[in-house]
Every structure is written in C-alpha cells, then in structure tokens.
C-alpha cells in the first residue's frame, strides 16, 4: 500500500507532501517527505516507522515545523 498526504500550515506558510509506503526498505511504514514551495517540490528526507501511531504523531510534529531554509533538517 502507498498513499500521499499533504500537510498545509497556512498560518506559517509551510506545506509538505508525504508519500507513505507500507513494508518498504525494511520499515513497516516508510515516509518520503517533500517541502512544497509554490509548484516546486524539494526532497527533505525520509523516515521509517513501526506503527501507524508513530506516522501520525510525526505528521502532527511536521505540521508545526518551520524550516529555516530548503533542505533544513527535519524533526527526528
């Protein structure tokens, strides 16, 4: 299974797209994170998770994360 989620924080003008894949690269859930800047997508990193709760907790954290520059270090 693979699905995409967009996180839009309009108040901070920060937008993300996350591609989540089940059972990929040794992870139960694997997320590829892209920062959206207008029509440009900037690869920001990837992260593995063991549970759905970890995925959703991370997305909530990412929603409030404001990068200081493109390719900023994502929350760990």
TORLOGU-901926 format. One line per 5 residues: number of its first residue (from 0); for each residue x, y, z of N, C-alpha, C. Coordinates in steps of 0.001 Angstrom, whole numbers. Layout:
<sites>
NUM	X:Y:Z:X:Y:Z:X:Y:Z | ...
</sites>
This chain:
<sites>
0	837:-1175:0:0:0:0:886:1242:0 | 460:2219:-772:1155:3513:-824:94:4600:-892 | 330:5684:-149:-586:6812:-222:172:8105:39 | -465:9211:-335:127:10540:-223:-730:11398:700 | -65:12217:1485:-751:13148:2377:-96:14504:2209
5	-921:15542:2138:-395:16906:2154:-714:17540:3492 | 273:18205:4053:100:18960:5288:252:20426:4927 | -794:21199:5171:-807:22615:4815:-954:23443:6085 | 90:24174:6426:26:25085:7562:4:26499:6982 | -1200:26997:6711:-1348:28293:6061:-875:29443:6941
10	-1034:29311:8246:-629:30408:9135:884:30600:9156 | 1640:29514:8902:3105:29610:8877:3653:29543:7455 | 2741:29403:6478:3123:29333:5070:4114:28196:4802 | 3806:27029:5378:4646:25833:5215:3759:24706:4712 | 4232:24017:3661:3436:22982:3025:4323:21762:2756
15	3795:20592:3060:4528:19342:2904:3697:18332:2129 | 4370:17457:1398:3727:16264:860:4522:15073:1358 | 3810:14087:1857:4444:12892:2395:3918:11691:1621 | 4853:10905:1095:4500:9639:447:4762:8547:1476 | 3743:7805:1831:3883:6757:2836:3686:5413:2159
20	4654:4527:2358:4625:3206:1745:4727:2152:2845 | 3908:1131:2727:3934:35:3692:4981:-987:3286 | 5729:-1491:4279:6737:-2544:4072:7742:-2166:2979 | 8477:-1104:3232:9437:-601:2248:10770:-314:2932 | 11851:-729:2305:13220:-515:2794:13392:-957:4250
25	12759:-2062:4597:12899:-2617:5930:12021:-1970:6987 | 11228:-999:6604:10334:-306:7545:8911:-814:7371 | 8183:-924:8468:6757:-1239:8377:6045:-122:7615 | 6371:1133:7961:5852:2313:7265:7039:3210:6934 | 7157:3605:5683:8282:4427:5229:7726:5724:4634
30	8254:6852:5084:7762:8152:4622:8861:8895:3877 | 8534:9386:2694:9378:10295:1927:8747:11677:2067 | 9532:12647:2504:8988:13960:2840:9487:15003:1842 | 8529:15753:1280:8842:16806:320:8289:18127:846 | 9107:19176:794:8610:20512:1098:8051:21105:-194
35	6874:21678:-127:6246:22274:-1308:6447:23775:-1239 | 7028:24317:-2310:7261:25761:-2415:6652:26210:-3731 | 5407:26669:-3684:4706:27011:-4923:4459:25749:-5722 | 5018:25685:-6928:4882:24476:-7740:6133:23606:-7672 | 7113:24001:-6850:8352:23235:-6695:8268:22322:-5480
40	8775:21108:-5645:8842:20151:-4552:10317:19914:-4236 | 10679:20061:-2975:12060:19878:-2538:12122:18662:-1621 | 12933:17670:-2016:13086:16479:-1181:13694:16896:150 | 13051:16512:1243:13520:16912:2561:14045:15748:3382 | 13755:14525:2980:14276:13376:3711:13276:12247:3767
45	13687:11189:4466:12811:10037:4641:12964:9532:6066 | 11981:8763:6487:11968:8279:7863:11130:7010:7913 | 11566:6059:8724:10836:4812:8906:10101:4787:10231 | 8992:4048:10249:8149:3942:11443:7696:2500:11619 | 7447:2131:12872:6960:788:13184:5440:718:13283
50	4798:1829:13626:3344:1809:13845:2673:2991:13147 | 1387:2850:12932:609:3943:12346:597:5147:13281 | 545:4897:14585:549:5991:15557:1817:6823:15425 | 2957:6188:15234:4211:6926:15038:4136:7801:13794 | 3529:7299:12726:3384:8071:11490:2544:9322:11760
55	1402:9146:12403:514:10286:12643:1103:11267:13652 | 1793:10773:14668:2465:11670:15610:3516:12511:14894 | 4257:11892:13975:5279:12620:13227:4641:13673:12316 | 3530:13330:11688:2859:14298:10814:2377:15502:11623 | 1902:15274:12822:1484:16403:13678:2687:17276:14041
60	3823:16641:14298:5043:17393:14593:5493:18174:13359 | 5427:17538:12203:5837:18182:10958:4931:19369:10623 | 3658:19274:10971:2719:20358:10698:3163:21668:11349 | 3811:21583:12495:4238:22779:13222:5709:23130:13008 | 6399:22319:12220:7818:22551:11951:7952:23592:10848
65	8766:24602:11095:9013:25642:10091:10492:25589:9726 | 10813:25167:8518:12225:25109:8122:12801:26513:7970 | 14061:26643:8326:14717:27946:8194:15238:28142:6775 | 15358:27057:6033:15809:27086:4637:15384:25783:3996 | 15431:25725:2680:15144:24462:1999:16168:23429:2435
70	15742:22208:2475:16576:21080:2892:17011:21206:4348 | 16217:21915:5145:16507:22024:6567:16372:20648:7209 | 17083:20442:8281:16991:19166:8997:15585:19024:9567 | 14959:17901:9230:13612:17629:9688:13612:17212:11145 | 12474:17313:11812:12407:16822:13184:12707:15325:13203
75	13393:14868:14214:13764:13437:14259:12799:12616:15070
</sites>
